Amino acid sequence: MTLESQGYRVLTAENGSEGLSIFGTQLVDLVVLDYKMPGMNGDVVAVRMKQMNPSVPILMLSAYVDLPRETLDVVDGYLTKGDGPPAMLHAISKLLESSRASKISPGN
């Protein structure tokens, strides 16, 4: 609801497999992943998404405060659920801004 209230179109998935399916069939500008999900954790989903389309930024959102370094290395941003909606909206805005800038920079 927070994202939709800010004008974002939101696609949701019940689990990692469904998320990968949506990612493979829909054009998306950014992915917000939970770390702990049914079927496969968000870090596994993130690796597969980056293999499919490395230019789409991924924000990991988790209740876990200390995620493994190898998990954080796969994603473009990380927030804990305790950071709240304003921090999430700020992170999403920055990731989208950075992604758009890299798509229009010379040599791309």
Summary of the structure (lengths in Angstrom):
residues: 108
radius of gyration: 13.5
end to end distance: 34.1
largest distance: 40.9
contacts: 292
relative contact order: 0.16
helix: 49%
strand: 12%
